Structures are given as structure tokens and as C-alpha cells.
Amino acid sequence: MRAKISRSPAIGLQPYEWVSMRSLEVARRLNIRCLELLARLSKAGHEGLEIARHHRDLWMQFDTRAGERAARIPVVLLDCHFRRLDWWDRVIRQNGQPVLNSNTLPCIPAEDAAPVLREILVEGRTIAISEPRAASLILGASPGTVSLIAKLTSMDIDRISIECANELRPRWEDKVTFWRNLLVAALGDADDALSEVSFHSLQLLGGELMAPMVGTGGTGGRSKA
């Protein structure tokens, strides 16, 4: 049964009648995994994470409770070019040829990124099949990318998770204010603050999906505004 979701301290969403509670629960579970990874790398002093350099003081305080709170954000907090239909079309059509990755330096070690990317794709495929509009929200993906993800086979997912692990990055990693507000709200007790960050995430995502789709090259959805 679909549930009408209102913006509230518990979820922080504007009304989306077409997003089921099940899809939001999937986003929450994925975000727990994403945040656990980011927190572990940040606390270990991993140099590749821009969000760790900017907010190391907050990451050092980040615990399970904070992760549970921050995971309420309705958009998965790790991204793999989900806005870029051209990138996903090229990756899926590789037919055994090496994947042409972006020129951006990896920020998450491949051995850590691969299992998380696989989990995102497995869950994302399920939602892309049953609730494609919800998949666009949760993955921050273009409709075309959602259609491709819905058609992935298990072999595709296993291959892409390994070959493209270096492409997994924090979403909006250049948005210093967003990440600081998220970490502060997660470490605090005010649900209103967390709701505001959730609303901010939807504003950022809406701006990206309303903009022209990124073609070849570029940053795969990293907004510079």
C-alpha cells in the first residue's frame, strides 16, 4: 500500500504520494551503509575525501545514533553518475571491454566502494522496476538511467560494482554547507534541523534533475553552484 508522506520531523519530506514507505526504508538502509563507510574513512584520516577534510571534527564525533538520524535523508548519499544516461549506456554496453572511467581521482578505495555500490545497484534495480519515479528520487537518477538500471542482470551488477568502484563518490561533495548541516543535525537532538537538511537535499536534487542532462565528460552530477 502506498503511503502519503508529509514533511515531518520523522522523515523531513514534502508530500510525495508516489513514494512508498518501503522505498524510503530502502534509502534509509542504504544511507546507513554509506554513512558507516564515510565515517570510517574520515576517522581513519583518508586523504581522498573532501568532506572529511572540511568536517573532520564532526566526523570524529559521528556514531551509530548519528548515522541512524542522518540516514533519514531521502536521497542516497553516495553517487555513481546516476544523472548521466550516456555514462550508464556506455558502461552497460562495454561487452567485456575496459570501462572508461572519468578523469576524477578516486576518493573511496575500490575494495570499500565495490560492495556498497553493489548493494546500491541491487536495491536500486528492485525499486527501478516497481517504482521508477521513486528510484529517480532515491538515486538522484535521470529517468533514462532508471530504465537502464531496471534492466541490469545480476552479472551486470557484479561486473559494474567491481569495474566502476572508483567512480563511487559522496553526493554533493562540493556542497560544504549541506554536509556540515547534515552532520550537525545528526549529532544533535533537534528533528526540525534534520527536516530542514532533508528539504535542502530535495532542493539540490530538484535543481540537478531540472537542469540539462550532462553529456560526455564533466563531473557526473557534481553541481558547482
Secondary structure, DSSP 4 states (H G I P E B T S, - for coil): --------TTT-----TTS-HHHHHHHHHHHHHHHHHHHHHHHTT-TT-HHHHHSHHHHTT--HHHHHHHTT-SS-SEESSTT-HHHHHHHHT-TTSPP---SSPP-S-HHHHHHHHHHHHHHHHHHHHH-HHHHHHHHT--HHHHHHHHT--HHHHHHHHHHTGGG-EETTTT-HHHHHHHHHHHHSS-HHHHHHHHHHHHHHHHHHHHSPPP-SSS-SS----
